[in-house]
Amino acid sequence: MKLLTINPGSTSTKIAIFDDLNPVCVENIKHSVGDLAPFIQASDQLDYRRNLVVKTLKDKGIPMDFDAIVSRGGLLRPVEGGVYAINDVMLREMEKPTNNHASCLGCRIAASIAETIPGCLALIADPCSVDEMDDVARVSGSPLMPRIAFWHALNQRAIARRYAAEHNTKYENLNLVIAHLGGGISVGAHRHGRCIDVNNAFDGDGPFSPERAGSIHPGALVDLSYSHRYTRTQLKRRISGNAGLAAHLGTTDVAAIVENIKKGDKKAETILGGMIFQIAKEIGGAATALCGKVDAIILTGGVAFSDYVTDHIRQYVSFLAPVHIYPGENEMLSLAQNGYAALTGELPIREYK
Protein backbone atom coordinates (compact mmCIF):
# COMPACT_ATOMS: atom_id res chain seq x y z
CA MET A 1 0.00 0.00 0.00
CA LYS A 2 1.25 3.47 -0.87
CA LEU A 3 0.10 6.22 1.46
CA LEU A 4 0.46 10.00 1.56
CA THR A 5 -0.10 11.63 4.94
CA ILE A 6 -0.73 15.35 5.37
CA ASN A 7 -0.60 17.43 8.54
CA PRO A 8 -1.15 21.20 8.13
CA GLY A 9 0.00 23.39 11.02
CA SER A 10 -0.04 27.12 11.55
CA THR A 11 3.39 27.69 9.93
CA SER A 12 4.08 24.44 8.09
CA THR A 13 2.54 21.61 6.13
CA LYS A 14 4.10 18.25 6.95
CA ILE A 15 3.82 15.41 4.46
CA ALA A 16 5.12 11.85 4.47
CA ILE A 17 4.99 8.99 1.98
CA PHE A 18 4.77 5.41 3.23
CA ASP A 19 5.13 2.06 1.53
CA ASP A 20 2.90 0.06 3.83
CA LEU A 21 4.20 1.44 7.15
CA ASN A 22 7.73 2.19 5.99
CA PRO A 23 8.41 5.93 5.58
CA VAL A 24 10.18 6.61 2.29
CA CYS A 25 9.98 10.40 2.28
CA VAL A 26 9.21 12.96 5.02
CA GLU A 27 9.04 16.67 4.27
CA ASN A 28 8.24 19.72 6.39
CA ILE A 29 7.08 22.50 4.06
CA LYS A 30 7.54 25.71 6.02
CA HIS A 31 5.46 28.86 5.52
CA SER A 32 6.93 32.21 6.52
CA VAL A 33 4.92 35.12 7.83
CA GLY A 34 5.42 36.79 4.46
CA ASP A 35 4.16 33.73 2.59
CA LEU A 36 0.93 33.71 4.59
CA ALA A 37 0.43 37.49 4.72
CA PRO A 38 -1.80 37.67 1.58
CA PHE A 39 -4.36 35.34 3.17
CA ILE A 40 -6.92 36.85 5.53
CA GLN A 41 -7.88 33.50 7.04
CA ALA A 42 -6.27 30.07 7.21
CA SER A 43 -9.16 28.72 5.12
CA ASP A 44 -8.02 30.96 2.23
CA GLN A 45 -4.71 29.06 1.99
CA LEU A 46 -6.13 25.93 0.32
CA ASP A 47 -4.76 26.40 -3.20
CA TYR A 48 -1.44 27.78 -1.90
CA ARG A 49 -0.78 24.77 0.35
CA ARG A 50 -2.17 22.16 -2.05
CA ASN A 51 0.06 23.43 -4.86
CA LEU A 52 3.10 23.32 -2.59
CA VAL A 53 2.35 19.70 -1.65
CA VAL A 54 1.99 18.71 -5.30
CA LYS A 55 5.17 20.62 -6.24
CA THR A 56 7.15 18.98 -3.45
CA LEU A 57 6.07 15.51 -4.57
CA LYS A 58 6.97 16.35 -8.17
CA ASP A 59 10.37 17.76 -7.17
CA LYS A 60 11.09 14.55 -5.22
CA GLY A 61 10.14 12.44 -8.24
CA ILE A 62 7.29 10.71 -6.39
CA PRO A 63 4.54 9.41 -8.71
CA MET A 64 0.96 10.38 -7.88
CA ASP A 65 -0.28 6.81 -7.53
CA PHE A 66 -1.35 6.62 -3.89
CA ASP A 67 -3.82 4.06 -2.58
CA ALA A 68 -4.95 6.54 0.07
CA ILE A 69 -4.26 10.06 1.30
CA VAL A 70 -4.73 10.39 5.06
CA SER A 71 -4.89 13.84 6.59
CA ARG A 72 -5.10 15.31 10.04
CA GLY A 73 -8.71 16.02 10.97
CA GLY A 74 -9.94 19.56 11.51
CA LEU A 75 -12.34 21.11 14.01
CA LEU A 76 -15.13 18.63 13.38
CA ARG A 77 -18.25 18.00 15.39
CA PRO A 78 -17.87 15.36 18.13
CA VAL A 79 -17.33 11.89 16.62
CA GLU A 80 -16.32 8.40 17.69
CA GLY A 81 -12.69 7.49 17.26
CA GLY A 82 -11.59 5.86 14.03
CA VAL A 83 -10.99 6.41 10.33
CA TYR A 84 -13.44 8.53 8.31
CA ALA A 85 -13.88 8.92 4.58
CA ILE A 86 -13.67 12.58 3.58
CA ASN A 87 -17.08 13.46 2.16
CA ASP A 88 -19.04 16.53 1.08
CA VAL A 89 -20.54 17.03 4.56
CA MET A 90 -17.06 17.24 6.10
CA LEU A 91 -15.72 19.49 3.36
CA ARG A 92 -18.60 21.96 3.68
CA GLU A 93 -18.07 22.23 7.43
CA MET A 94 -14.34 22.80 7.03
CA GLU A 95 -15.01 25.65 4.59
CA LYS A 96 -16.95 27.66 7.18
CA PRO A 97 -15.23 30.85 8.38
CA THR A 98 -15.62 29.68 11.99
CA ASN A 99 -13.25 26.81 11.23
CA ASN A 100 -10.33 29.17 10.80
CA HIS A 101 -7.61 26.76 11.84
CA ALA A 102 -4.86 25.29 9.68
CA SER A 103 -5.85 21.72 10.58
CA CYS A 104 -9.16 22.27 8.79
CA LEU A 105 -7.26 22.47 5.50
CA GLY A 106 -6.07 18.87 5.80
CA CYS A 107 -9.17 17.12 4.54
CA ARG A 108 -9.66 19.72 1.81
CA ILE A 109 -6.10 19.26 0.51
CA ALA A 110 -6.41 15.47 0.69
CA ALA A 111 -9.73 15.41 -1.17
CA SER A 112 -8.47 17.81 -3.82
CA ILE A 113 -5.43 15.65 -4.60
CA ALA A 114 -7.19 12.29 -4.26
CA GLU A 115 -9.82 13.18 -6.83
CA THR A 116 -7.06 13.38 -9.47
CA ILE A 117 -5.86 9.81 -8.73
CA PRO A 118 -8.03 6.86 -9.87
CA GLY A 119 -9.03 4.63 -6.96
CA CYS A 120 -7.35 6.79 -4.31
CA LEU A 121 -9.20 7.12 -1.00
CA ALA A 122 -9.25 10.38 0.95
CA LEU A 123 -9.37 9.77 4.71
CA ILE A 124 -8.92 11.37 8.11
CA ALA A 125 -8.16 9.58 11.36
CA ASP A 126 -8.91 10.29 15.01
CA PRO A 127 -9.52 14.06 14.83
CA CYS A 128 -9.11 16.12 18.00
CA SER A 129 -12.92 16.22 18.38
CA VAL A 130 -13.17 12.48 19.11
CA ASP A 131 -15.70 12.24 21.94
CA GLU A 132 -16.33 8.90 23.65
CA MET A 133 -16.72 10.29 27.17
CA ASP A 134 -19.09 8.72 29.65
CA ASP A 135 -22.21 10.78 30.21
CA VAL A 136 -21.23 11.65 33.79
CA ALA A 137 -17.94 13.06 32.49
CA ARG A 138 -19.79 15.62 30.36
CA VAL A 139 -21.57 17.23 33.29
CA SER A 140 -20.19 20.53 34.61
CA GLY A 141 -21.53 22.79 37.32
CA SER A 142 -23.23 24.97 34.70
CA PRO A 143 -25.79 23.68 32.19
CA LEU A 144 -24.63 26.54 29.94
CA MET A 145 -21.12 25.07 29.69
CA PRO A 146 -20.98 21.25 29.56
CA ARG A 147 -17.57 19.60 29.47
CA ILE A 148 -16.41 18.67 25.99
CA ALA A 149 -13.55 16.58 24.65
CA PHE A 150 -10.90 18.31 22.58
CA TRP A 151 -7.63 16.47 22.82
CA HIS A 152 -4.67 14.78 21.12
CA ALA A 153 -6.75 11.80 20.04
CA LEU A 154 -4.58 10.79 17.10
CA ASN A 155 -1.37 10.38 19.09
CA GLN A 156 -2.95 9.05 22.27
CA ARG A 157 -4.86 6.28 20.50
CA ALA A 158 -1.88 5.35 18.30
CA ILE A 159 0.44 5.17 21.32
CA ALA A 160 -2.13 3.06 23.16
CA ARG A 161 -2.15 0.55 20.29
CA ARG A 162 1.66 0.58 20.15
CA TYR A 163 1.93 -0.08 23.89
CA ALA A 164 -0.63 -2.89 23.63
CA ALA A 165 1.23 -4.54 20.72
CA GLU A 166 4.52 -4.36 22.61
CA HIS A 167 2.84 -6.17 25.52
CA ASN A 168 1.16 -8.83 23.36
CA THR A 169 -2.37 -7.64 23.91
CA LYS A 170 -4.93 -5.24 22.42
CA TYR A 171 -5.85 -1.67 23.25
CA GLU A 172 -9.39 -2.91 23.90
CA ASN A 173 -8.14 -5.12 26.75
CA LEU A 174 -6.41 -2.35 28.71
CA ASN A 175 -7.07 0.49 31.12
CA LEU A 176 -4.57 3.27 30.41
CA VAL A 177 -3.94 6.83 31.52
CA ILE A 178 -2.22 8.69 28.68
CA ALA A 179 -0.81 12.20 29.03
CA HIS A 180 0.11 14.01 25.81
CA LEU A 181 2.61 16.69 26.80
CA GLY A 182 2.97 19.27 24.04
CA GLY A 183 2.14 22.93 23.44
CA GLY A 184 -1.19 21.86 24.89
CA ILE A 185 -1.61 19.03 27.38
CA SER A 186 -4.38 16.43 27.37
CA VAL A 187 -4.75 13.56 29.83
CA GLY A 188 -7.11 10.76 28.86
CA ALA A 189 -8.60 7.88 30.84
CA HIS A 190 -8.77 4.99 28.35
CA ARG A 191 -11.01 2.09 29.32
CA HIS A 192 -11.01 -0.92 27.00
CA GLY A 193 -10.48 1.01 23.78
CA ARG A 194 -12.49 4.16 24.62
CA CYS A 195 -11.34 7.42 26.15
CA ILE A 196 -14.06 7.82 28.77
CA ASP A 197 -12.79 11.13 30.16
CA VAL A 198 -10.33 13.76 28.95
CA ASN A 199 -9.75 17.48 29.42
CA ASN A 200 -10.39 20.09 26.73
CA ALA A 201 -6.76 20.87 25.94
CA PHE A 202 -7.62 23.23 23.08
CA ASP A 203 -9.58 25.86 24.95
CA GLY A 204 -8.37 26.01 28.52
CA ASP A 205 -9.04 22.98 30.70
CA GLY A 206 -6.78 20.74 32.72
CA PRO A 207 -3.10 21.40 33.49
CA PHE A 208 -1.44 24.55 32.23
CA SER A 209 1.05 23.86 29.48
CA PRO A 210 3.91 25.55 27.61
CA GLU A 211 1.42 27.91 25.90
CA ARG A 212 -2.02 27.43 27.50
CA ALA A 213 -3.46 28.57 30.79
CA GLY A 214 -5.31 25.38 31.68
CA SER A 215 -8.06 25.49 34.30
CA ILE A 216 -8.19 28.91 35.97
CA HIS A 217 -10.50 30.51 38.51
CA PRO A 218 -13.73 31.34 36.63
CA GLY A 219 -14.58 34.32 38.81
CA ALA A 220 -11.22 35.95 38.10
CA LEU A 221 -11.70 35.33 34.38
CA VAL A 222 -15.13 36.98 34.43
CA ASP A 223 -13.73 39.98 36.29
CA LEU A 224 -10.85 40.26 33.83
CA SER A 225 -13.27 40.01 30.90
CA TYR A 226 -15.12 43.11 32.14
CA SER A 227 -12.05 45.05 33.21
CA HIS A 228 -11.66 46.68 29.74
CA ARG A 229 -7.95 45.90 29.91
CA TYR A 230 -8.08 43.42 27.03
CA THR A 231 -10.10 42.88 23.89
CA ARG A 232 -11.79 39.52 23.38
CA THR A 233 -8.99 38.45 21.01
CA GLN A 234 -6.28 39.55 23.45
CA LEU A 235 -7.93 37.70 26.31
CA LYS A 236 -8.22 34.56 24.20
CA ARG A 237 -4.49 34.79 23.60
CA ARG A 238 -3.98 35.02 27.38
CA ILE A 239 -5.70 31.63 27.60
CA SER A 240 -4.12 29.95 24.59
CA GLY A 241 -0.91 31.18 23.00
CA ASN A 242 0.53 33.72 25.42
CA ALA A 243 -0.17 31.67 28.54
CA GLY A 244 1.39 28.89 30.58
CA LEU A 245 5.18 28.75 30.49
CA ALA A 246 5.23 31.41 27.76
CA ALA A 247 3.45 33.93 29.99
CA HIS A 248 5.42 33.11 33.15
CA LEU A 249 8.90 32.66 31.69
CA GLY A 250 8.79 34.16 28.20
CA THR A 251 9.56 30.85 26.47
CA THR A 252 7.98 27.48 25.67
CA ASP A 253 11.38 25.78 25.35
CA VAL A 254 11.34 23.24 28.18
CA ALA A 255 14.96 22.19 27.59
CA ALA A 256 16.11 25.80 27.98
CA ILE A 257 14.01 26.20 31.13
CA VAL A 258 15.60 23.08 32.63
CA GLU A 259 19.08 24.45 31.85
CA ASN A 260 18.15 27.65 33.69
CA ILE A 261 16.96 25.60 36.66
CA LYS A 262 20.33 23.81 36.75
CA LYS A 263 21.95 27.25 36.91
CA GLY A 264 19.90 28.14 39.97
CA ASP A 265 16.83 29.88 38.51
CA LYS A 266 14.32 29.42 41.35
CA LYS A 267 11.43 31.08 39.52
CA ALA A 268 11.84 28.70 36.58
CA GLU A 269 11.98 25.77 39.01
CA THR A 270 8.75 26.85 40.69
CA ILE A 271 6.83 27.52 37.46
CA LEU A 272 7.89 24.31 35.72
CA GLY A 273 7.26 22.48 38.99
CA GLY A 274 3.75 23.92 39.02
CA MET A 275 3.05 22.56 35.55
CA ILE A 276 4.41 19.15 36.55
CA PHE A 277 2.29 19.21 39.71
CA GLN A 278 -0.88 19.94 37.74
CA ILE A 279 -0.12 17.20 35.20
CA ALA A 280 0.34 14.71 38.02
CA LYS A 281 -2.96 15.73 39.62
CA GLU A 282 -4.73 15.31 36.26
CA ILE A 283 -3.23 11.83 35.90
CA GLY A 284 -4.45 11.00 39.40
CA GLY A 285 -7.94 12.18 38.47
CA ALA A 286 -7.91 10.03 35.34
CA ALA A 287 -6.89 7.02 37.44
CA THR A 288 -9.90 7.71 39.67
CA ALA A 289 -12.16 7.70 36.59
CA LEU A 290 -10.87 4.15 36.00
CA CYS A 291 -11.60 3.20 39.63
CA GLY A 292 -7.88 2.86 40.24
CA LYS A 293 -7.62 -0.10 37.87
CA VAL A 294 -4.80 1.19 35.67
CA ASP A 295 -2.54 -1.11 33.66
CA ALA A 296 -0.10 1.65 32.71
CA ILE A 297 0.48 5.40 32.68
CA ILE A 298 1.92 6.63 29.38
CA LEU A 299 3.67 9.97 28.84
CA THR A 300 3.97 11.13 25.24
CA GLY A 301 4.31 14.34 23.19
CA GLY A 302 7.25 16.66 22.64
CA VAL A 303 7.73 17.63 26.31
CA ALA A 304 8.15 13.92 27.13
CA PHE A 305 11.68 14.20 25.67
CA SER A 306 12.57 16.01 28.90
CA ASP A 307 13.83 13.55 31.51
CA TYR A 308 13.48 16.32 34.09
CA VAL A 309 9.73 16.55 33.46
CA THR A 310 9.05 12.83 33.13
CA ASP A 311 11.17 11.89 36.15
CA HIS A 312 9.30 14.37 38.33
CA ILE A 313 5.91 13.21 37.06
CA ARG A 314 6.97 9.62 37.75
CA GLN A 315 7.77 10.52 41.36
CA TYR A 316 4.19 11.75 41.84
CA VAL A 317 2.23 9.00 40.06
CA SER A 318 4.26 5.77 39.91
CA PHE A 319 2.35 4.43 42.95
CA LEU A 320 -0.72 4.23 40.68
CA ALA A 321 0.74 2.11 37.87
CA PRO A 322 3.97 1.59 35.89
CA VAL A 323 4.98 4.70 33.93
CA HIS A 324 6.10 4.35 30.29
CA ILE A 325 7.60 7.11 28.13
CA TYR A 326 6.93 7.46 24.38
CA PRO A 327 8.30 10.91 23.50
CA GLY A 328 7.26 12.81 20.39
CA GLU A 329 4.01 13.39 18.60
CA ASN A 330 4.29 10.61 16.01
CA GLU A 331 1.44 12.13 14.00
CA MET A 332 2.60 11.15 10.50
CA LEU A 333 3.15 7.51 11.44
CA SER A 334 -0.14 7.50 13.35
CA LEU A 335 -1.98 8.72 10.26
CA ALA A 336 -0.26 6.05 8.16
CA GLN A 337 -1.09 3.31 10.66
CA ASN A 338 -4.75 4.26 10.62
CA GLY A 339 -4.84 4.48 6.83
CA TYR A 340 -3.08 1.13 6.43
CA ALA A 341 -5.44 -0.54 8.91
CA ALA A 342 -8.42 0.86 6.99
CA LEU A 343 -7.08 -0.31 3.61
CA THR A 344 -6.38 -3.82 4.93
CA GLY A 345 -9.78 -4.11 6.63
CA GLU A 346 -8.45 -4.09 10.19
CA LEU A 347 -10.36 -0.86 10.90
CA PRO A 348 -13.72 0.12 9.38
CA ILE A 349 -14.00 3.28 7.29
CA ARG A 350 -16.70 5.35 8.96
CA GLU A 351 -19.08 7.85 7.39
CA TYR A 352 -19.13 11.41 8.70
CA LYS A 353 -22.77 12.54 9.02
C-alpha positions as CSV (number, residue, x, y, z in Angstrom):
1,M,0.0,0.0,0.0
2,K,1.3,3.5,-0.9
3,L,0.1,6.2,1.5
4,L,0.5,10.0,1.6
5,T,-0.1,11.6,4.9
6,I,-0.7,15.4,5.4
7,N,-0.6,17.4,8.5
8,P,-1.1,21.2,8.1
9,G,0.0,23.4,11.0
10,S,0.0,27.1,11.6
11,T,3.4,27.7,9.9
12,S,4.1,24.4,8.1
13,T,2.5,21.6,6.1
14,K,4.1,18.2,6.9
15,I,3.8,15.4,4.5
16,A,5.1,11.9,4.5
17,I,5.0,9.0,2.0
18,F,4.8,5.4,3.2
19,D,5.1,2.1,1.5
20,D,2.9,0.1,3.8
21,L,4.2,1.4,7.2
22,N,7.7,2.2,6.0
23,P,8.4,5.9,5.6
24,V,10.2,6.6,2.3
25,C,10.0,10.4,2.3
26,V,9.2,13.0,5.0
27,E,9.0,16.7,4.3
28,N,8.2,19.7,6.4
29,I,7.1,22.5,4.1
30,K,7.5,25.7,6.0
31,H,5.5,28.9,5.5
32,S,6.9,32.2,6.5
33,V,4.9,35.1,7.8
34,G,5.4,36.8,4.5
35,D,4.2,33.7,2.6
36,L,0.9,33.7,4.6
37,A,0.4,37.5,4.7
38,P,-1.8,37.7,1.6
39,F,-4.4,35.3,3.2
40,I,-6.9,36.9,5.5
41,Q,-7.9,33.5,7.0
42,A,-6.3,30.1,7.2
43,S,-9.2,28.7,5.1
44,D,-8.0,31.0,2.2
45,Q,-4.7,29.1,2.0
46,L,-6.1,25.9,0.3
47,D,-4.8,26.4,-3.2
48,Y,-1.4,27.8,-1.9
49,R,-0.8,24.8,0.3
50,R,-2.2,22.2,-2.1
51,N,0.1,23.4,-4.9
52,L,3.1,23.3,-2.6
53,V,2.3,19.7,-1.6
54,V,2.0,18.7,-5.3
55,K,5.2,20.6,-6.2
56,T,7.2,19.0,-3.4
57,L,6.1,15.5,-4.6
58,K,7.0,16.4,-8.2
59,D,10.4,17.8,-7.2
60,K,11.1,14.5,-5.2
61,G,10.1,12.4,-8.2
62,I,7.3,10.7,-6.4
63,P,4.5,9.4,-8.7
64,M,1.0,10.4,-7.9
65,D,-0.3,6.8,-7.5
66,F,-1.4,6.6,-3.9
67,D,-3.8,4.1,-2.6
68,A,-4.9,6.5,0.1
69,I,-4.3,10.1,1.3
70,V,-4.7,10.4,5.1
71,S,-4.9,13.8,6.6
72,R,-5.1,15.3,10.0
73,G,-8.7,16.0,11.0
74,G,-9.9,19.6,11.5
75,L,-12.3,21.1,14.0
76,L,-15.1,18.6,13.4
77,R,-18.3,18.0,15.4
78,P,-17.9,15.4,18.1
79,V,-17.3,11.9,16.6
80,E,-16.3,8.4,17.7
81,G,-12.7,7.5,17.3
82,G,-11.6,5.9,14.0
83,V,-11.0,6.4,10.3
84,Y,-13.4,8.5,8.3
85,A,-13.9,8.9,4.6
86,I,-13.7,12.6,3.6
87,N,-17.1,13.5,2.2
88,D,-19.0,16.5,1.1
89,V,-20.5,17.0,4.6
90,M,-17.1,17.2,6.1
91,L,-15.7,19.5,3.4
92,R,-18.6,22.0,3.7
93,E,-18.1,22.2,7.4
94,M,-14.3,22.8,7.0
95,E,-15.0,25.7,4.6
96,K,-16.9,27.7,7.2
97,P,-15.2,30.9,8.4
98,T,-15.6,29.7,12.0
99,N,-13.3,26.8,11.2
100,N,-10.3,29.2,10.8
101,H,-7.6,26.8,11.8
102,A,-4.9,25.3,9.7
103,S,-5.9,21.7,10.6
104,C,-9.2,22.3,8.8
105,L,-7.3,22.5,5.5
106,G,-6.1,18.9,5.8
107,C,-9.2,17.1,4.5
108,R,-9.7,19.7,1.8
109,I,-6.1,19.3,0.5
110,A,-6.4,15.5,0.7
111,A,-9.7,15.4,-1.2
112,S,-8.5,17.8,-3.8
113,I,-5.4,15.6,-4.6
114,A,-7.2,12.3,-4.3
115,E,-9.8,13.2,-6.8
116,T,-7.1,13.4,-9.5
117,I,-5.9,9.8,-8.7
118,P,-8.0,6.9,-9.9
119,G,-9.0,4.6,-7.0
120,C,-7.4,6.8,-4.3
121,L,-9.2,7.1,-1.0
122,A,-9.2,10.4,1.0
123,L,-9.4,9.8,4.7
124,I,-8.9,11.4,8.1
125,A,-8.2,9.6,11.4
126,D,-8.9,10.3,15.0
127,P,-9.5,14.1,14.8
128,C,-9.1,16.1,18.0
129,S,-12.9,16.2,18.4
130,V,-13.2,12.5,19.1
131,D,-15.7,12.2,21.9
132,E,-16.3,8.9,23.6
133,M,-16.7,10.3,27.2
134,D,-19.1,8.7,29.7
135,D,-22.2,10.8,30.2
136,V,-21.2,11.7,33.8
137,A,-17.9,13.1,32.5
138,R,-19.8,15.6,30.4
139,V,-21.6,17.2,33.3
140,S,-20.2,20.5,34.6
141,G,-21.5,22.8,37.3
142,S,-23.2,25.0,34.7
143,P,-25.8,23.7,32.2
144,L,-24.6,26.5,29.9
145,M,-21.1,25.1,29.7
146,P,-21.0,21.3,29.6
147,R,-17.6,19.6,29.5
148,I,-16.4,18.7,26.0
149,A,-13.5,16.6,24.7
150,F,-10.9,18.3,22.6
151,W,-7.6,16.5,22.8
152,H,-4.7,14.8,21.1
153,A,-6.8,11.8,20.0
154,L,-4.6,10.8,17.1
155,N,-1.4,10.4,19.1
156,Q,-2.9,9.0,22.3
157,R,-4.9,6.3,20.5
158,A,-1.9,5.3,18.3
159,I,0.4,5.2,21.3
160,A,-2.1,3.1,23.2
161,R,-2.1,0.5,20.3
162,R,1.7,0.6,20.2
163,Y,1.9,-0.1,23.9
164,A,-0.6,-2.9,23.6
165,A,1.2,-4.5,20.7
166,E,4.5,-4.4,22.6
167,H,2.8,-6.2,25.5
168,N,1.2,-8.8,23.4
169,T,-2.4,-7.6,23.9
170,K,-4.9,-5.2,22.4
171,Y,-5.9,-1.7,23.3
172,E,-9.4,-2.9,23.9
173,N,-8.1,-5.1,26.8
174,L,-6.4,-2.4,28.7
175,N,-7.1,0.5,31.1
176,L,-4.6,3.3,30.4
177,V,-3.9,6.8,31.5
178,I,-2.2,8.7,28.7
179,A,-0.8,12.2,29.0
180,H,0.1,14.0,25.8
181,L,2.6,16.7,26.8
182,G,3.0,19.3,24.0
183,G,2.1,22.9,23.4
184,G,-1.2,21.9,24.9
185,I,-1.6,19.0,27.4
186,S,-4.4,16.4,27.4
187,V,-4.7,13.6,29.8
188,G,-7.1,10.8,28.9
189,A,-8.6,7.9,30.8
190,H,-8.8,5.0,28.3
191,R,-11.0,2.1,29.3
192,H,-11.0,-0.9,27.0
193,G,-10.5,1.0,23.8
194,R,-12.5,4.2,24.6
195,C,-11.3,7.4,26.1
196,I,-14.1,7.8,28.8
197,D,-12.8,11.1,30.2
198,V,-10.3,13.8,29.0
199,N,-9.8,17.5,29.4
200,N,-10.4,20.1,26.7
201,A,-6.8,20.9,25.9
202,F,-7.6,23.2,23.1
203,D,-9.6,25.9,25.0
204,G,-8.4,26.0,28.5
205,D,-9.0,23.0,30.7
206,G,-6.8,20.7,32.7
207,P,-3.1,21.4,33.5
208,F,-1.4,24.6,32.2
209,S,1.1,23.9,29.5
210,P,3.9,25.6,27.6
211,E,1.4,27.9,25.9
212,R,-2.0,27.4,27.5
213,A,-3.5,28.6,30.8
214,G,-5.3,25.4,31.7
215,S,-8.1,25.5,34.3
216,I,-8.2,28.9,36.0
217,H,-10.5,30.5,38.5
218,P,-13.7,31.3,36.6
219,G,-14.6,34.3,38.8
220,A,-11.2,35.9,38.1
221,L,-11.7,35.3,34.4
222,V,-15.1,37.0,34.4
223,D,-13.7,40.0,36.3
224,L,-10.9,40.3,33.8
225,S,-13.3,40.0,30.9
226,Y,-15.1,43.1,32.1
227,S,-12.0,45.0,33.2
228,H,-11.7,46.7,29.7
229,R,-8.0,45.9,29.9
230,Y,-8.1,43.4,27.0
231,T,-10.1,42.9,23.9
232,R,-11.8,39.5,23.4
233,T,-9.0,38.5,21.0
234,Q,-6.3,39.5,23.4
235,L,-7.9,37.7,26.3
236,K,-8.2,34.6,24.2
237,R,-4.5,34.8,23.6
238,R,-4.0,35.0,27.4
239,I,-5.7,31.6,27.6
240,S,-4.1,29.9,24.6
241,G,-0.9,31.2,23.0
242,N,0.5,33.7,25.4
243,A,-0.2,31.7,28.5
244,G,1.4,28.9,30.6
245,L,5.2,28.7,30.5
246,A,5.2,31.4,27.8
247,A,3.4,33.9,30.0
248,H,5.4,33.1,33.1
249,L,8.9,32.7,31.7
250,G,8.8,34.2,28.2
251,T,9.6,30.8,26.5
252,T,8.0,27.5,25.7
253,D,11.4,25.8,25.4
254,V,11.3,23.2,28.2
255,A,15.0,22.2,27.6
256,A,16.1,25.8,28.0
257,I,14.0,26.2,31.1
258,V,15.6,23.1,32.6
259,E,19.1,24.5,31.8
260,N,18.2,27.7,33.7
261,I,17.0,25.6,36.7
262,K,20.3,23.8,36.7
263,K,22.0,27.3,36.9
264,G,19.9,28.1,40.0
265,D,16.8,29.9,38.5
266,K,14.3,29.4,41.3
267,K,11.4,31.1,39.5
268,A,11.8,28.7,36.6
269,E,12.0,25.8,39.0
270,T,8.7,26.9,40.7
271,I,6.8,27.5,37.5
272,L,7.9,24.3,35.7
273,G,7.3,22.5,39.0
274,G,3.8,23.9,39.0
275,M,3.0,22.6,35.6
276,I,4.4,19.2,36.5
277,F,2.3,19.2,39.7
278,Q,-0.9,19.9,37.7
279,I,-0.1,17.2,35.2
280,A,0.3,14.7,38.0
281,K,-3.0,15.7,39.6
282,E,-4.7,15.3,36.3
283,I,-3.2,11.8,35.9
284,G,-4.5,11.0,39.4
285,G,-7.9,12.2,38.5
286,A,-7.9,10.0,35.3
287,A,-6.9,7.0,37.4
288,T,-9.9,7.7,39.7
289,A,-12.2,7.7,36.6
290,L,-10.9,4.2,36.0
291,C,-11.6,3.2,39.6
292,G,-7.9,2.9,40.2
293,K,-7.6,-0.1,37.9
294,V,-4.8,1.2,35.7
295,D,-2.5,-1.1,33.7
296,A,-0.1,1.7,32.7
297,I,0.5,5.4,32.7
298,I,1.9,6.6,29.4
299,L,3.7,10.0,28.8
300,T,4.0,11.1,25.2
301,G,4.3,14.3,23.2
302,G,7.2,16.7,22.6
303,V,7.7,17.6,26.3
304,A,8.2,13.9,27.1
305,F,11.7,14.2,25.7
306,S,12.6,16.0,28.9
307,D,13.8,13.6,31.5
308,Y,13.5,16.3,34.1
309,V,9.7,16.5,33.5
310,T,9.0,12.8,33.1
311,D,11.2,11.9,36.2
312,H,9.3,14.4,38.3
313,I,5.9,13.2,37.1
314,R,7.0,9.6,37.8
315,Q,7.8,10.5,41.4
316,Y,4.2,11.7,41.8
317,V,2.2,9.0,40.1
318,S,4.3,5.8,39.9
319,F,2.4,4.4,42.9
320,L,-0.7,4.2,40.7
321,A,0.7,2.1,37.9
322,P,4.0,1.6,35.9
323,V,5.0,4.7,33.9
324,H,6.1,4.4,30.3
325,I,7.6,7.1,28.1
326,Y,6.9,7.5,24.4
327,P,8.3,10.9,23.5
328,G,7.3,12.8,20.4
329,E,4.0,13.4,18.6
330,N,4.3,10.6,16.0
331,E,1.4,12.1,14.0
332,M,2.6,11.2,10.5
333,L,3.2,7.5,11.4
334,S,-0.1,7.5,13.4
335,L,-2.0,8.7,10.3
336,A,-0.3,6.1,8.2
337,Q,-1.1,3.3,10.7
338,N,-4.8,4.3,10.6
339,G,-4.8,4.5,6.8
340,Y,-3.1,1.1,6.4
341,A,-5.4,-0.5,8.9
342,A,-8.4,0.9,7.0
343,L,-7.1,-0.3,3.6
344,T,-6.4,-3.8,4.9
345,G,-9.8,-4.1,6.6
346,E,-8.4,-4.1,10.2
347,L,-10.4,-0.9,10.9
348,P,-13.7,0.1,9.4
349,I,-14.0,3.3,7.3
350,R,-16.7,5.4,9.0
351,E,-19.1,7.8,7.4
352,Y,-19.1,11.4,8.7
353,K,-22.8,12.5,9.0
